[in-house]
Amino acid sequence: VKEELLIIFVGFSLFMAVIISLTFSSILITRIENSVMLNLRTDARLLDYSTKNLGLRSSAEAELASRFSGLADLIRKNKFEELESFANEFKTGRNLGLVSVVNAEGDILARAGNVVRSRENIFVDPLFKTAIGGKVAISIGRGGGEPFDSAQGGDFSIRSYAPVYGVPKVGSDPTKAVGVVIAGFNLDNSFVDDVKKITGLDSSIFEGETRIATTLFSSDGKRRLIGLKESDKSVLERVLKQGSGVAGRTVINSRPAISAFLPIKNASGETVGMIQSSRFEQEVFKTAEATNRLTLLITVIIMVILTLPIYFITKRLSEEV
């Protein structure tokens, strides 16, 4: 009977050890997940702040470029080589992602780093119309006549349009701009890489539901996950349609992950994309798995320590009987 009681005690102790380990594991995983989500929300806000800060800087840079001495005359006279030289030097000197010069008719006269194709015109661009009307305009998304660069993630950018004024001709309207300078920054792989260097943050930028820039690579580490669409309908509904942020579990290239999303909105308030900060679950729960193994081991050791005295006492009593 005493041996049976010992077996029951040992079995019950083992059962309790497993229950304690599973309960502790569940609590630990939940706390880690909540902590990671909170951190990712903060990371997403940091990236959002970085993009908004670039918007303010692009506005200042566009206005500075528009006041360049002699720029208005170069625009009036269609001095393409001089304008291209100005755009390149200003882009390099101010560490910008893009600089373009446009005349009052919307013709792109010069673009830093890229050849202007024949008859490139952005007259229908609402931001150009705002700038040529005398106001600085800022926006985010595609536009500005920038060429598509698939290697860097496209032409998704933050850019500002500033009017260019010069000494008015006799009989002309002195308040009318003779052209527009566009200056800004590309939201491409280089941008998210620079953010990661400073913060250690893995992030992605979406145009609509499509990832166009990211620090995330495939499992073999050979290619960036550009072009990958976000398939979570609840994320698309909350972020793209409702314009609000969301955090939770998601799947990236068939790998479970925890992510936080924030909307990217253009000048008119329309949501044109998303910012995502993320961590793969495998990386997040490595610590939890190691802790669970240690907890189970300690529980088993404690159970053995408690069981041995009972075993010897039971054995002694059996011998006395």
Stockholm file with secondary structure:
# STOCKHOLM 1.0

chainA/1-321         VKEELLIIFVGFSLFMAVIISLTFSSILITRIENSVMLNLRTDARLLDYSTKNLGLRSSAEAELASRFSGLADLIRKNKFEELESFANEFKTGRNLGLVSVVNAEGDILARAGNVVRSRENIFVDPLFKTAIGGKVAISIGRGGGEPFDSAQGGDFSIRSYAPVYGVPKVGSDPTKAVGVVIAGFNLDNSFVDDVKKITGLDSSIFEGETRIATTLFSSDGKRRLIGLKESDKSVLERVLKQGSGVAGRTVINSRPAISAFLPIKNASGETVGMIQSSRFEQEVFKTAEATNRLTLLITVIIMVILTLPIYFITKRLSEEV
#=GR chainA/1-321 SS CHHHHHHHHHHHHHHHHHHHHHHHHHHHHHHHHHHHHHHHHHHHHHHHHHHHHHHHHHHHHHHHHHTCTTHHHHHHTTCHHHHHHHHHHHHHHTTCSEEEEEETTSBEEEETTSCCCTTCBCTTCHHHHHHHTTCCEEEEESCTTCCCCTTTTCSCEEEEEEEECCCCCTTSCTTSCSEEEEEEEECSHHHHHHHHHHHCCCEEEEETTEEEEESCBCTTSSSBCTTCBCCCHHHIIIIIITCCCEEEEEEETTEEEEEEEEEEECTTSCEEEEEEEEEEHHHHTHHHHHHHHHHHHHHHHHHHHHHHHHHHHHHHHHHHC
#=GC SS_cons         CHHHHHHHHHHHHHHHHHHHHHHHHHHHHHHHHHHHHHHHHHHHHHHHHHHHHHHHHHHHHHHHHHTCTTHHHHHHTTCHHHHHHHHHHHHHHTTCSEEEEEETTSBEEEETTSCCCTTCBCTTCHHHHHHHTTCCEEEEESCTTCCCCTTTTCSCEEEEEEEECCCCCTTSCTTSCSEEEEEEEECSHHHHHHHHHHHCCCEEEEETTEEEEESCBCTTSSSBCTTCBCCCHHHIIIIIITCCCEEEEEEETTEEEEEEEEEEECTTSCEEEEEEEEEEHHHHTHHHHHHHHHHHHHHHHHHHHHHHHHHHHHHHHHHHC
//
